[in-house]
């Protein structure tokens, strides 16, 4: 009941906001120190190869790429539960309160919005939205309605730029005041969209939201939206899809303005655009008119707008904002701007704040806490270029993906070819003594062939199942000839270099693979190969299980294989405890017994 009352109170404040307030927007040319992006952790992959779910600095990051169908499916697959919960809360909890206050059933109103906006909505957005709904287990109606919901209620915001910076660079800030009381921030998501044939871009949004109100693209164009009046003017493209269209097609402020002019619009909205050329504009538009404010342009409804500044705001907040900008003029950087947009510029409903530098494609942002507004929370920092680079490095493209069955067939064909090559010459005798004469050249040829072949197979073993297939195939081959010891050597050599970037589920496969190789160490093989193989296998196992017996050398200090006694101590420990080392699926790490 208390939650219901909070939602109702929030709805009334938002309704009053729509009727009586104006949003806050500012642009300033700012200088900010570069903050290196933190480590990005890969949490999950879209099985079809069109998305990644990641985390960094306490934020959820979704990356999707491909066609609208592929991106929507990846979105729904990777954020199924969060998206379902958010959709239910927005449509049914908030919708119920709205129904009581307005006397009109909320879903009927949403149906009207969909009917009137549908002729103006690009088909690609509907295809993506519907694909998301199917993958997330949400009805098509609910998926669409949740993405149209911003047409009902409007937020406030702030964006700034100007000569007020230390070095003249552009910086664009935005404040989102919207439904903090219903805990939307719980499902906050940084989403990177990489549609085929269009601009890549990032939005600060929420699980299941395929439009945008706060965004920046790879061309260096940034936008923040603020809502006004005009509820009921729905014969146009939905605002969130309109801004997405701008992000995917425009490269500059002027191109963005042209798209706005030519597109049928809904309701009343305010925007601030900035781009990497240091151009900027404030925009006020509704379905009938569009007003553009250029840098330093004054307006009767605004307090003093400083030079090189675009500012749109409502009364008291605008006055405070103007005073703060003047007080810090010429000294504003990222940290200063973060202070400038704090309350009362931000409101009690402050859901997220964002600051963009279009020139460097960086963004700083904060989400509201459970009991705190966004402007009082720590800021995270990301680079769009780095996020795109991370995806390109880690994503498995469907067109390049090989099935496990096809991979297994390729492994067997490769082994047959190597057996044929091997049959042409002897390499080592059973007594581990090298064969003299012409075998030297054959040995070099054999080593080169093995190395090239194994590296190629390992580089395409991109799943635990393929690791298992490769391991089983090599284990079988090793029973036929010790010459295949070189396979083991290069398996471990390559696996050791992959371990730092392997997802947790692949670490388990690597551990099992290293164990299989290690268990065959007693089979006769050339002494130098056996020594190096044992050393590399144990090094891999040590990194996987984080063995830290004080009696053993510490790999973090670089003391590798300096003492045979210490090597044997670990070997004995591993033999005693191998079965006790288990992989904790929940913690995504190995649980290791205390060294005996």
C-alpha positions in Angstrom: 0.0 0.0 0.0 2.9 2.4 0.8 4.5 1.6 -2.5 1.1 2.3 -4.2 0.8 5.7 -2.5 4.4 6.6 -3.5 3.6 5.8 -7.1 0.4 7.9 -7.0 2.3 10.8 -5.4 4.9 10.6 -8.1 2.3 10.5 -10.8 0.7 13.7 -9.4 4.1 15.5 -9.2 4.8 14.5 -12.8 1.4 15.7 -14.0 2.0 19.0 -12.3 5.4 19.1 -13.9 3.8 18.7 -17.4 1.4 21.5 -16.8 3.4 24.1 -15.0 7.2 23.7 -15.5 9.7 23.9 -18.2 12.8 21.7 -18.6 16.3 22.8 -18.0 18.9 22.7 -20.7 22.4 24.2 -21.0 25.4 23.7 -23.2 28.9 24.8 -22.3 32.3 24.5 -23.9 34.1 22.7 -21.1 37.4 21.1 -20.3 37.6 17.9 -18.3 40.5 15.7 -17.3 40.5 12.3 -19.1 39.5 9.5 -16.8 40.6 6.0 -18.0 37.7 3.6 -18.4 37.5 0.9 -15.8 37.7 -2.8 -16.6 34.7 -4.3 -18.4 33.6 -7.8 -17.3 31.8 -10.1 -19.7 28.8 -11.7 -18.0 27.0 -13.4 -20.8 26.7 -13.8 -24.6 23.8 -14.0 -26.9 23.8 -17.6 -28.2 23.2 -16.3 -31.7 26.2 -14.0 -31.6 24.6 -10.6 -31.7 25.0 -9.3 -28.2 27.0 -9.2 -25.0 26.0 -8.5 -21.4 28.7 -6.9 -19.4 29.3 -5.0 -16.1 31.7 -2.2 -15.1 31.8 0.2 -12.2 28.6 -1.3 -10.8 26.6 -0.6 -14.1 24.9 -3.0 -16.4 26.1 -2.8 -20.0 24.2 -4.3 -22.9 25.7 -4.4 -26.4 23.7 -5.5 -29.4 24.5 -5.6 -33.1 23.0 -6.7 -36.4 19.6 -6.4 -38.0 16.6 -5.1 -36.0 15.4 -8.7 -35.5 18.8 -9.9 -34.3 19.3 -6.9 -32.0 15.9 -7.3 -30.5 16.3 -11.0 -29.9 19.7 -10.5 -28.3 18.2 -7.8 -26.0 15.4 -9.9 -24.9 17.6 -13.0 -24.4 20.2 -11.2 -22.3 17.9 -9.1 -20.2 14.8 -11.3 -20.0 14.0 -11.1 -16.3 14.9 -7.4 -15.7 12.9 -6.4 -18.8 9.8 -8.4 -17.7 9.8 -6.9 -14.2 10.3 -3.4 -15.5 7.5 -3.7 -18.1 5.1 -5.0 -15.4 5.9 -2.2 -13.0 5.6 0.6 -15.6 2.5 -0.7 -17.4 0.5 -2.1 -14.5 1.6 -0.4 -11.3 2.0 3.1 -12.7 -0.8 2.5 -15.2 -3.2 1.6 -12.5 -2.5 4.8 -10.6 -2.9 6.8 -13.8 -6.3 5.1 -14.4 -7.6 6.1 -11.0 -6.5 9.7 -11.4 -7.6 10.2 -15.0 -10.7 8.0 -15.0 -9.5 6.4 -18.3 -8.1 2.9 -18.3 -4.3 3.3 -19.0 -4.0 0.5 -21.5 -6.8 2.0 -23.6 -4.9 5.2 -23.7 -1.8 3.3 -24.7 -3.7 1.6 -27.4 -4.7 5.1 -28.7 -1.1 6.3 -28.7 0.0 3.2 -30.6 -2.7 3.6 -33.2 -1.9 7.3 -33.8 1.9 6.9 -33.8 2.0 3.7 -35.9 1.8 5.3 -39.3 4.8 7.5 -38.5 7.0 4.9 -36.8 9.9 3.3 -38.8 9.2 -0.4 -39.4 12.7 -1.3 -38.2 11.9 -0.1 -34.6 8.7 -2.1 -34.5 10.5 -5.2 -35.7 13.2 -4.8 -33.1 10.7 -4.2 -30.3 8.6 -7.2 -31.3 11.7 -9.5 -31.5 12.7 -8.3 -28.0 9.3 -9.1 -26.6 9.3 -12.6 -28.1 12.8 -13.4 -26.6 11.9 -11.9 -23.2 8.5 -13.7 -23.0 6.5 -10.5 -23.1 3.4 -10.0 -25.2 3.9 -7.8 -28.3 1.3 -5.4 -26.9 3.1 -5.0 -23.6 6.5 -4.6 -25.2 5.3 -1.9 -27.5 3.3 -0.1 -24.8 6.3 0.0 -22.4 8.4 1.7 -25.1 5.6 4.2 -25.9 5.1 5.0 -22.2 7.3 8.2 -22.3 4.6 9.7 -24.5 2.4 9.9 -21.4 4.7 11.6 -18.9 7.6 14.0 -19.5 10.8 14.5 -17.6 13.0 17.6 -17.0 16.6 17.9 -17.9 19.7 20.1 -18.1 22.5 20.3 -20.7 25.3 22.8 -20.8 28.2 24.1 -23.0 30.2 27.4 -23.5 33.4 29.3 -23.4 33.2 28.8 -19.6 35.7 25.8 -19.8 39.3 25.7 -19.0 40.4 24.7 -22.4 37.4 25.5 -24.7 36.3 21.9 -25.3 32.7 21.1 -25.5 30.8 19.4 -22.7 27.1 18.6 -22.7 25.2 17.8 -19.5 21.7 16.4 -19.0 19.5 15.8 -16.0 16.6 13.3 -16.1 13.9 13.8 -13.5 11.4 11.0 -13.8 9.7 8.4 -11.6 12.6 7.7 -9.2 10.0 6.7 -6.5 9.0 3.5 -8.4 12.7 2.4 -8.5 13.3 2.5 -12.2 17.0 2.9 -11.5 17.0 -0.8 -10.4 16.9 -1.7 -14.1 19.2 1.0 -15.4 21.2 -0.2 -18.4 23.9 1.4 -20.6 23.0 0.1 -24.1 25.3 0.2 -27.1 23.3 -0.2 -30.4 25.3 -1.2 -33.5 22.7 -1.5 -36.3 23.8 -2.7 -39.7 24.5 0.1 -42.1 23.8 2.9 -39.5 25.6 4.9 -36.8 26.7 3.1 -33.7 25.5 4.8 -30.6 25.1 4.5 -26.8 22.1 5.4 -24.6 21.5 5.6 -20.9 18.3 3.7 -20.6 16.6 0.8 -19.0 16.1 -2.9 -19.6 13.7 -3.4 -22.6 13.9 0.2 -23.7 14.8 0.4 -27.4 14.3 4.1 -27.8 16.3 6.9 -26.1 16.1 10.1 -24.2 19.9 10.5 -23.4 22.4 9.4 -26.1 25.6 9.9 -28.1 26.7 8.4 -31.3 30.1 7.4 -32.9 30.0 10.5 -35.1 30.3 12.8 -32.0 26.7 13.9 -31.8 25.0 14.0 -28.3 21.4 14.7 -27.3 19.3 15.1 -24.1 15.5 15.4 -24.0 13.2 17.3 -21.7 9.4 17.0 -21.7 6.8 19.8 -21.7 3.1 20.0 -22.2 1.1 18.7 -25.2 -0.2 15.4 -23.9 -2.7 14.1 -26.5 -0.7 15.3 -29.6 0.2 11.8 -30.7 0.0 12.0 -34.5 3.7 11.7 -35.2 6.8 9.6 -34.5 7.2 8.7 -30.8 9.8 11.0 -29.3 12.0 8.1 -28.1 12.1 6.6 -31.6 12.6 10.0 -33.2 15.8 10.6 -31.1 17.0 7.1 -32.0 16.5 7.8 -35.7 18.6 11.0 -35.2 21.3 9.0 -33.5 21.4 6.4 -36.3 21.3 8.8 -39.2 22.8 12.2 -38.2 26.4 13.2 -37.7 26.1 16.8 -36.8 23.7 19.2 -35.0 22.5 20.6 -38.3 21.7 17.2 -39.7 19.8 16.4 -36.4 17.8 19.6 -36.7 16.9 18.8 -40.3 15.5 15.4 -39.3 13.4 17.0 -36.6 12.0 19.6 -39.1 11.0 16.9 -41.6 9.6 14.4 -39.2 6.0 14.5 -37.9 6.4 15.1 -34.1 4.3 14.4 -31.0 3.6 16.5 -27.9 5.9 19.3 -26.6 9.6 18.6 -26.1 12.8 20.4 -25.5 16.2 19.1 -26.7 19.8 20.1 -26.5 22.2 18.9 -29.2 26.0 19.1 -29.4 28.6 17.7 -31.7 32.3 17.3 -32.0 32.7 20.4 -34.2 31.6 22.4 -31.1 28.3 23.3 -32.6 25.3 23.2 -30.3 21.6 24.1 -30.2 18.7 24.2 -27.9 15.3 23.2 -29.4 11.7 23.7 -28.4 9.2 21.9 -30.6 5.7 20.5 -30.8 3.7 19.1 -33.7 3.1 22.6 -35.1 6.3 24.6 -34.6 10.1 24.3 -33.9 12.2 27.0 -32.3 16.0 26.8 -32.3 18.2 28.7 -29.7 21.8 29.3 -30.8 24.7 29.8 -28.4 24.3 32.9 -26.2 20.8 33.6 -27.6 18.5 35.2 -25.0 14.8 34.4 -24.4 12.1 36.3 -22.5 11.3 33.3 -20.4 14.9 32.7 -19.4 17.3 34.5 -17.0 20.7 35.6 -18.4 22.2 33.1 -20.8 26.0 33.4 -20.7 28.0 33.7 -23.9 28.6 30.4 -25.7 25.8 28.9 -23.7 22.5 27.3 -24.7 20.1 27.1 -21.8 16.4 26.3 -21.5 14.9 25.9 -18.0 11.9 26.6 -15.9 11.8 29.6 -13.5 13.5 29.0 -10.1 15.8 26.2 -11.4 16.8 28.3 -14.4 17.7 31.2 -12.1 20.0 29.0 -9.9 21.5 27.4 -13.0 22.3 30.8 -14.5 23.9 32.0 -11.3 26.1 29.0 -11.0 27.2 29.2 -14.6 28.2 32.8 -14.1 30.0 32.1 -10.8 32.1 29.4 -12.4 32.5 31.0 -15.9 35.9 30.3 -17.4 36.7 27.6 -14.8 34.1 24.9 -15.6 35.3 21.3 -16.0 33.6 17.9 -15.5 33.8 18.0 -11.8 32.5 21.6 -11.6 29.6 20.8 -13.9 28.7 17.9 -11.7 28.3 20.3 -8.9 26.4 22.9 -11.0 23.6 20.5 -11.9 23.0 19.4 -8.3 19.7 20.3 -6.5 17.8 22.5 -6.9 18.7 22.3 -10.6 18.0 18.6 -10.3 14.7 17.8 -8.7 13.6 15.3 -6.0 12.7 12.8 -8.8 16.3 13.0 -10.3 16.7 9.5 -11.9 19.9 9.9 -13.8 22.4 12.6 -14.7 24.8 12.5 -17.7 27.7 14.6 -19.1 29.0 14.0 -22.6 32.1 15.2 -24.4 31.2 14.6 -28.0 34.8 15.4 -29.2 36.2 12.4 -27.3 33.1 10.3 -27.2 33.3 10.1 -23.4 30.4 10.2 -20.9 30.1 10.5 -17.1 26.8 9.5 -15.5 25.1 8.7 -12.3 21.9 6.7 -11.5 19.7 7.3 -8.5 20.1 5.1 -5.5 17.3 3.4 -3.6 16.8 6.4 -1.4 19.0 9.0 -3.0 18.8 11.2 -6.1 21.2 10.7 -9.0 23.1 13.9 -8.4 24.2 12.7 -5.0 25.5 9.3 -6.3 29.0 8.5 -7.6 29.6 9.0 -11.3 30.7 6.2 -13.7 32.8 6.9 -16.8 32.8 5.2 -20.2 34.2 5.8 -23.6 31.9 4.9 -26.5 34.9 4.0 -28.7 36.1 1.6 -26.0 32.7 0.0 -25.6 32.5 -0.6 -29.3 36.1 -1.9 -29.4 35.3 -4.3 -26.5 32.3 -5.7 -28.4 34.2 -6.1 -31.7 37.0 -8.0 -29.8 34.7 -10.3 -27.8 31.6 -10.9 -29.9 31.2 -14.0 -31.9 29.6 -13.1 -35.2 27.0 -15.6 -36.4 28.3 -15.6 -39.9 31.8 -16.6 -38.7 30.6 -19.1 -36.0 31.2 -22.8 -36.5 29.0 -25.4 -35.0 30.5 -27.8 -32.5 29.8 -30.7 -34.8 31.5 -29.0 -37.7 34.4 -28.1 -35.5 34.7 -31.8 -34.3 34.8 -32.9 -38.0 37.5 -30.4 -38.8 39.6 -31.6 -35.8 39.4 -35.2 -37.0 40.3 -34.3 -40.6 43.3 -32.3 -39.3 44.5 -35.2 -37.2 44.3 -37.6 -40.2 46.3 -35.2 -42.2 49.0 -34.9 -39.5 49.1 -38.7 -39.2 49.8 -38.9 -42.9 52.6 -36.4 -42.6 54.0 -38.2 -39.5 54.1 -41.5 -41.3 56.7 -40.2 -43.7 59.4 -40.0 -41.2 60.4 -41.1 -37.6 61.0 -38.4 -35.1 62.0 -40.0 -31.8 62.9 -43.5 -30.8 61.1 -45.3 -28.0 64.1 -44.7 -25.7 63.6 -40.9 -26.1 66.9 -40.5 -28.0 66.8 -38.4 -31.1 67.2 -40.1 -34.5 70.3 -38.9 -36.3 70.7 -37.6 -39.8 67.8 -36.6 -41.9 65.3 -36.7 -39.1 66.6 -33.3 -37.9 64.9 -31.5 -40.8 61.9 -33.7 -40.4 61.7 -32.7 -36.7 61.7 -29.0 -37.5 59.1 -29.5 -40.1 57.0 -31.6 -37.8 57.2 -29.0 -35.0 56.3 -26.1 -37.3 53.3 -28.1 -38.7 52.1 -29.1 -35.2 52.4 -25.5 -33.9 50.5 -24.0 -36.8 47.8 -26.6 -36.7 47.2 -26.5 -33.0 47.2 -22.7 -32.8 44.6 -22.6 -35.6 42.4 -25.2 -33.8 42.7 -23.4 -30.5 41.9 -20.0 -31.9 38.5 -21.3 -33.1 37.7 -23.3 -30.0 35.4 -20.6 -28.8 33.2 -22.6 -26.4 33.6 -25.1 -23.6 32.1 -27.8 -25.8 34.8 -27.2 -28.5 37.5 -27.3 -25.8 36.2 -30.7 -24.7 36.1 -31.9 -28.3 39.7 -30.8 -28.9 40.9 -32.3 -25.6 39.2 -35.7 -26.3 40.5 -35.8 -29.8 44.1 -35.1 -28.7 43.9 -37.5 -25.8 42.8 -40.3 -28.2 45.6 -39.4 -30.6 48.1 -39.5 -27.8 47.4 -43.2 -27.2 48.6 -44.0 -30.7 51.9 -42.1 -30.7 54.0 -40.0 -28.4 54.8 -37.8 -31.3 51.5 -36.0 -30.6 53.1 -34.7 -27.4 53.6 -31.6 -29.3 49.9 -31.1 -29.5 49.8 -31.0 -25.7 52.6 -28.6 -25.5 50.9 -26.0 -27.7 47.5 -26.6 -26.2 48.8 -25.5 -22.8 50.9 -22.7 -24.3 47.9 -21.2 -26.0 45.5 -21.8 -23.1 47.8 -20.0 -20.7 47.6 -16.9 -22.9 43.8 -17.1 -23.2 43.2 -17.6 -19.5 43.2 -13.9 -18.6 40.4 -13.1 -21.0 38.4 -16.4 -20.8 34.9 -16.1 -19.4 34.3 -18.1 -16.2 32.5 -20.9 -18.0 35.6 -21.4 -20.2 37.9 -21.4 -17.3 36.2 -24.6 -16.1 36.9 -26.2 -19.5 40.5 -25.0 -19.5 41.0 -26.5 -16.0 39.6 -29.8 -17.2 41.8 -29.7 -20.3 44.9 -29.0 -18.3 44.0 -31.8 -15.9 43.7 -34.3 -18.8 47.1 -33.3 -20.2 48.7 -33.4 -16.8 47.3 -36.9 -16.0 49.3 -38.2 -19.0 52.6 -36.9 -17.9 53.9 -40.4 -17.1 53.8 -41.4 -20.7 57.2 -41.5 -22.3 58.2 -38.5 -24.3 61.3 -36.4 -25.0 62.7 -35.1 -21.8 62.9 -31.5 -22.9 59.3 -31.6 -24.1 58.1 -33.2 -20.9 59.8 -30.7 -18.8 58.4 -27.7 -20.6 55.0 -29.3 -20.8 54.9 -30.0 -17.1 56.0 -26.5 -16.3 53.4 -24.8 -18.5 50.6 -27.2 -17.4 51.2 -26.4 -13.8 51.5 -22.7 -14.4 48.1 -22.8 -16.1 46.6 -24.9 -13.2 48.1 -22.5 -10.7 46.5 -19.5 -12.3 43.2 -21.3 -12.4 43.1 -22.5 -8.8 45.1 -19.7 -7.3 47.2 -22.1 -5.2 49.1 -20.1 -2.6 50.8 -22.5 -0.3 53.6 -20.6 1.5 55.9 -23.6 0.9 55.4 -23.2 -2.9 56.7 -20.4 -5.0 54.4 -17.4 -5.6 53.7 -17.0 -9.3 52.7 -13.3 -8.7 56.4 -12.6 -8.0 57.5 -14.3 -11.2 59.4 -17.2 -9.5 58.5 -19.8 -12.0 60.0 -23.3 -12.0 63.1 -22.3 -10.0 63.1 -25.3 -7.7 62.3 -28.9 -8.5 61.3 -29.6 -4.9 58.7 -26.9 -4.9 57.4 -28.1 -8.2 57.1 -31.6 -6.8 55.3 -30.1 -3.7 52.6 -28.7 -5.9 52.4 -31.9 -7.9 51.8 -34.0 -4.8 49.3 -31.5 -3.5 47.4 -31.5 -6.8 47.4 -35.3 -6.9 45.9 -35.5 -3.3 43.3 -32.7 -3.8 42.4 -32.9 -7.5 39.0 -34.3 -6.9 38.3 -31.8 -4.1 38.7 -28.8 -6.4 35.3 -27.9 -7.6 33.9 -25.1 -9.7 31.3 -22.9 -8.0 28.8 -22.0 -10.7 27.2 -19.3 -8.6 30.5 -17.5 -7.7 32.0 -18.4 -11.1 35.3 -19.4 -9.5 37.1 -22.5 -8.2 36.7 -23.5 -4.6 40.1 -24.8 -3.5 40.9 -26.7 -0.3 43.4 -25.4 2.2 46.9 -26.7 1.1 47.9 -29.7 3.2 
